[in-house]
Amino acid sequence: DTAVSQTPKYLVTQMGNDKSIKCEQNLGHDTMYWYKQDSKKFLKIMFSYNNKELIINETVPNRFSPKSPDKAHLNLHINSLELGDSAVYFCASSQPGLRAETQYFGPGTRLLVL
Amino acid sequence: GENVEQHPSTLSVQEGDSAVIKCTYSDSASNYFPWYKQELGKRPQLIIDIRSNVGEKKDQRIAVTLNKTAKHFSLHITETQPEDSAVYFCAASIMGNQFYFGTGTSLTVIP
C-alpha cells in the first residue's frame, strides 16, 4: 500500500503544451508539497498546502498552478511548458505538530520538455 | 526565512572508512532535523532524524549530532559500504510545518 503516489511517472511533451501531474497520499497528513529537482539535484520547494489551503508559493512562474480538491490530493497543472521545466517533480506530505514527523515523498514524475 | 547550508557537495571515501556531512541552519526556531538518502532514480527517503531536545542519535552505522548553540548538525556514517553511495540531504523544520533542504552531498564509497 503506497503512502504517497504520483502519476504519471514519466512525461515527455512538446514545448507550449499543458500538462498535469497528480498526487495522492493515504497517510492522513494535513500538509502536502510540490518540489522540483533539476539536474543539479537541488530540491526546490514550489508549493505547500495545509488542509487544502495554500501556505507557501515560492517564486514559481504563474504557469504552475496547484490544486487541492481535498487534503489527500494535491495536483500540479503546468501551462505553456518550457524547456527549463524539464526536471523531476516530487510530491510529499507531512503531519506538522509538536511531534512532527518527516516528509514522505512520492516516487517522482520525470518531465522532459522537447 | 530559514537557510540551510550543507557541505561538502561531493565526498569520496574508501569502503570501511567513515563519512561526515555537515549542515548549518539560520533560524533558531527550527526544532526538527531529518536526513534523507536519495539513490539514483529514486525518491528521497528518511534515514535518521533528530529533534532539538536531543544532542545525538544513533541507528546502527548512522549517527546524527546537533549543536543548537552553533546551529549546526552533522551526519556520521561509519564502516561505509558501496550501497551507502547516494545523495544525502539535510533539512531543518519548525514543527514539521515547512522543510528547508540543504543542497545535497553526493557520497561515493569506493570498494
Interface residues (C-beta under 8 A of the other chain):
Chain A: T31 Y33 K41 F42 L43 I45 S48 N50 I55 I56 F90 S94 Q95 P96 G97 L98 A100 E101 T102 Q103 F105 G106 P107 G108
Chain B: N31 Y32 P34 Y36 Q38 K42 R43 P44 Q45 L46 D49 V87 F89 S93 M95 G96 N97 Q98 F99 Y100 F101 T103 G104 S106
